[in-house]
């Protein structure tokens, strides 16, 4: 009987140590900036499957943030045609979720750079307006979507968003399309996973 009790205590201790190690790793990941965009440090907040979300310091609440970068990895998109198909599918998804498409653009392939694609879209909701700038590119042989999103909360904030877009829209597109310090698909796969947030997913079609 003592042996069985000792074994049970040992198993529980090992499980506790493993859980502690996972929590410590997650805390360390959250404490260290994942990257810098527009001079702002972004921290990893959430990952599930091939979708990853990052927000600046002070925007830890994923139910109410102002700025977010979402990265989606399309591991089965290995060439320009497959990447274009993903971009077109996302564009149609945006439209089906009542997104107002502001701009689309494709950067032609060059001898040393695959083609890329860009979509800017606005989503109006009852309590906020969200604008999303999505860049589609091949990274290490895998298709990636890098989406910068900005929200303004309130019931009647259309004029505020229009003013923000006038002041920041072209600049944000240029910065996103020129940004080369994105995390690699391999590094994204190493990020800790968390349970899905269904409420947020439904509220944010730009994440898909």
Secondary structure as the mmCIF struct_conf table of DSSP 4:
data_model
#
loop_
_struct_conf.conf_type_id
_struct_conf.id
_struct_conf.beg_label_comp_id
_struct_conf.beg_label_asym_id
_struct_conf.beg_label_seq_id
_struct_conf.end_label_comp_id
_struct_conf.end_label_asym_id
_struct_conf.end_label_seq_id
HELX_RH_AL_P HELX_RH_AL_P1 UNK A 2 UNK A 31
BEND BEND1 UNK A 32 UNK A 32
STRN STRN1 UNK A 35 UNK A 37
TURN_TY1_P TURN_TY1_P1 UNK A 38 UNK A 39
STRN STRN2 UNK A 40 UNK A 48
TURN_TY1_P TURN_TY1_P2 UNK A 49 UNK A 50
STRN STRN3 UNK A 51 UNK A 56
TURN_TY1_P TURN_TY1_P3 UNK A 57 UNK A 58
TURN_TY1_P TURN_TY1_P4 UNK A 62 UNK A 63
BEND BEND2 UNK A 64 UNK A 64
BEND BEND3 UNK A 66 UNK A 66
STRN STRN4 UNK A 67 UNK A 74
TURN_TY1_P TURN_TY1_P5 UNK A 75 UNK A 76
BEND BEND4 UNK A 79 UNK A 79
HELX_RH_AL_P HELX_RH_AL_P2 UNK A 80 UNK A 96
TURN_TY1_P TURN_TY1_P6 UNK A 97 UNK A 98
STRN STRN5 UNK A 100 UNK A 107
HELX_LH_PP_P HELX_LH_PP_P1 UNK A 108 UNK A 109
STRN STRN6 UNK A 110 UNK A 110
TURN_TY1_P TURN_TY1_P7 UNK A 111 UNK A 112
STRN STRN7 UNK A 113 UNK A 113
STRN STRN8 UNK A 116 UNK A 124
BEND BEND5 UNK A 126 UNK A 127
STRN STRN9 UNK A 128 UNK A 139
TURN_TY1_P TURN_TY1_P8 UNK A 140 UNK A 141
STRN STRN10 UNK A 142 UNK A 153
BEND BEND6 UNK A 154 UNK A 156
HELX_RH_AL_P HELX_RH_AL_P3 UNK A 158 UNK A 178
HELX_LH_PP_P HELX_LH_PP_P2 UNK A 182 UNK A 184
HELX_RH_AL_P HELX_RH_AL_P4 UNK A 185 UNK A 189
TURN_TY1_P TURN_TY1_P9 UNK A 190 UNK A 190
BEND BEND7 UNK A 191 UNK A 191
HELX_LH_PP_P HELX_LH_PP_P3 UNK A 192 UNK A 193
HELX_RH_AL_P HELX_RH_AL_P5 UNK A 198 UNK A 203
HELX_RH_3T_P HELX_RH_3T_P1 UNK A 205 UNK A 207
#
